Amino acid sequence: MKKSLGILATVALAFSPVAVFAQEVQTNIQGASNSAAAIGTGNFVNQNIDQTSFQDQFGADGYYYGADPQAQISVQDASNSGAAIGTGNVVNQNIDQYNGQIQTDVGGYGHYLGY
């Protein structure tokens, strides 16, 4: 009950015309690396990196200066390195990177209201 009341209060404030929320810049930095060495016969080296970044911003303007979505920055870096010396060695390397960014800005009443 407390959780649903908190959610309803948050939604009510978000859509209130006098609500002004400051959104900050969203930054995501991911780095990953794998390295391996195999010496001999019949070695198997399997390296995999999965990186996922998802950023979402919602802006709802109020009467005066609303909360516009701000910059979203995502940096992903990944590397695999492998070496095999000998016969019958297998090196399998894979990198999967996903970055999703969504910005939604709902216009309000403008920056000036003439009375």
Contacts in CASP RR format, 6 or more apart in sequence:
PFRMAT RR
TARGET T0000
AUTHOR 0000-0000-0000
METHOD contacts of the structure
MODEL  1
MKKSLGILATVALAFSPVAVFAQEVQTNIQGASNSAAAIGTGNFVNQNID
QTSFQDQFGADGYYYGADPQAQISVQDASNSGAAIGTGNVVNQNIDQYNG
QIQTDVGGYGHYLGY
13 19 0 8 1.000
14 21 0 8 1.000
14 58 0 8 1.000
14 60 0 8 1.000
15 60 0 8 1.000
17 62 0 8 1.000
17 63 0 8 1.000
17 108 0 8 1.000
17 109 0 8 1.000
18 62 0 8 1.000
18 63 0 8 1.000
19 60 0 8 1.000
19 62 0 8 1.000
20 62 0 8 1.000
20 64 0 8 1.000
20 65 0 8 1.000
20 66 0 8 1.000
20 67 0 8 1.000
21 59 0 8 1.000
21 60 0 8 1.000
21 66 0 8 1.000
21 67 0 8 1.000
22 67 0 8 1.000
23 57 0 8 1.000
23 59 0 8 1.000
23 67 0 8 1.000
23 68 0 8 1.000
23 69 0 8 1.000
23 70 0 8 1.000
24 70 0 8 1.000
25 70 0 8 1.000
25 71 0 8 1.000
25 72 0 8 1.000
25 73 0 8 1.000
26 55 0 8 1.000
26 57 0 8 1.000
26 70 0 8 1.000
26 71 0 8 1.000
26 72 0 8 1.000
26 73 0 8 1.000
27 73 0 8 1.000
27 74 0 8 1.000
28 53 0 8 1.000
28 55 0 8 1.000
28 73 0 8 1.000
28 74 0 8 1.000
28 75 0 8 1.000
28 99 0 8 1.000
29 74 0 8 1.000
29 75 0 8 1.000
30 51 0 8 1.000
30 53 0 8 1.000
30 75 0 8 1.000
30 76 0 8 1.000
30 77 0 8 1.000
30 78 0 8 1.000
31 51 0 8 1.000
31 76 0 8 1.000
31 77 0 8 1.000
31 78 0 8 1.000
32 49 0 8 1.000
32 51 0 8 1.000
32 77 0 8 1.000
32 78 0 8 1.000
32 79 0 8 1.000
33 49 0 8 1.000
33 78 0 8 1.000
33 79 0 8 1.000
33 80 0 8 1.000
33 81 0 8 1.000
34 47 0 8 1.000
34 48 0 8 1.000
34 49 0 8 1.000
34 79 0 8 1.000
34 80 0 8 1.000
34 81 0 8 1.000
34 93 0 8 1.000
35 80 0 8 1.000
35 81 0 8 1.000
35 82 0 8 1.000
36 45 0 8 1.000
36 47 0 8 1.000
36 81 0 8 1.000
36 82 0 8 1.000
36 83 0 8 1.000
36 91 0 8 1.000
37 82 0 8 1.000
37 83 0 8 1.000
37 84 0 8 1.000
37 85 0 8 1.000
38 44 0 8 1.000
38 45 0 8 1.000
38 82 0 8 1.000
38 83 0 8 1.000
38 84 0 8 1.000
38 85 0 8 1.000
38 89 0 8 1.000
38 91 0 8 1.000
39 84 0 8 1.000
39 85 0 8 1.000
39 86 0 8 1.000
40 85 0 8 1.000
40 86 0 8 1.000
40 87 0 8 1.000
40 89 0 8 1.000
41 86 0 8 1.000
41 87 0 8 1.000
41 88 0 8 1.000
41 89 0 8 1.000
42 87 0 8 1.000
42 88 0 8 1.000
42 89 0 8 1.000
42 90 0 8 1.000
43 84 0 8 1.000
43 88 0 8 1.000
43 89 0 8 1.000
43 90 0 8 1.000
44 89 0 8 1.000
44 90 0 8 1.000
44 92 0 8 1.000
45 82 0 8 1.000
45 84 0 8 1.000
45 89 0 8 1.000
45 90 0 8 1.000
45 91 0 8 1.000
45 92 0 8 1.000
46 92 0 8 1.000
47 80 0 8 1.000
47 82 0 8 1.000
47 91 0 8 1.000
47 92 0 8 1.000
47 93 0 8 1.000
47 94 0 8 1.000
48 93 0 8 1.000
48 94 0 8 1.000
48 95 0 8 1.000
48 96 0 8 1.000
49 78 0 8 1.000
49 80 0 8 1.000
49 94 0 8 1.000
49 95 0 8 1.000
49 96 0 8 1.000
49 97 0 8 1.000
50 96 0 8 1.000
50 97 0 8 1.000
51 76 0 8 1.000
51 78 0 8 1.000
51 95 0 8 1.000
51 96 0 8 1.000
51 97 0 8 1.000
51 98 0 8 1.000
52 97 0 8 1.000
52 98 0 8 1.000
52 99 0 8 1.000
53 74 0 8 1.000
53 76 0 8 1.000
53 98 0 8 1.000
53 99 0 8 1.000
53 100 0 8 1.000
54 98 0 8 1.000
54 99 0 8 1.000
54 100 0 8 1.000
54 101 0 8 1.000
55 72 0 8 1.000
55 74 0 8 1.000
55 100 0 8 1.000
55 101 0 8 1.000
55 102 0 8 1.000
56 101 0 8 1.000
56 102 0 8 1.000
56 103 0 8 1.000
57 69 0 8 1.000
57 70 0 8 1.000
57 72 0 8 1.000
57 102 0 8 1.000
57 103 0 8 1.000
57 104 0 8 1.000
58 69 0 8 1.000
58 104 0 8 1.000
58 105 0 8 1.000
58 106 0 8 1.000
59 66 0 8 1.000
59 67 0 8 1.000
59 68 0 8 1.000
59 69 0 8 1.000
59 104 0 8 1.000
59 105 0 8 1.000
59 106 0 8 1.000
60 66 0 8 1.000
60 67 0 8 1.000
60 106 0 8 1.000
60 107 0 8 1.000
60 108 0 8 1.000
61 67 0 8 1.000
61 68 0 8 1.000
61 105 0 8 1.000
61 106 0 8 1.000
61 107 0 8 1.000
61 108 0 8 1.000
61 109 0 8 1.000
61 110 0 8 1.000
62 108 0 8 1.000
62 109 0 8 1.000
63 109 0 8 1.000
63 110 0 8 1.000
63 113 0 8 1.000
64 110 0 8 1.000
64 111 0 8 1.000
65 111 0 8 1.000
66 108 0 8 1.000
68 105 0 8 1.000
69 103 0 8 1.000
69 104 0 8 1.000
69 105 0 8 1.000
72 101 0 8 1.000
72 103 0 8 1.000
74 99 0 8 1.000
74 100 0 8 1.000
74 101 0 8 1.000
76 97 0 8 1.000
76 99 0 8 1.000
78 95 0 8 1.000
78 97 0 8 1.000
79 95 0 8 1.000
80 93 0 8 1.000
80 94 0 8 1.000
80 95 0 8 1.000
82 91 0 8 1.000
82 93 0 8 1.000
83 91 0 8 1.000
84 90 0 8 1.000
84 91 0 8 1.000
END
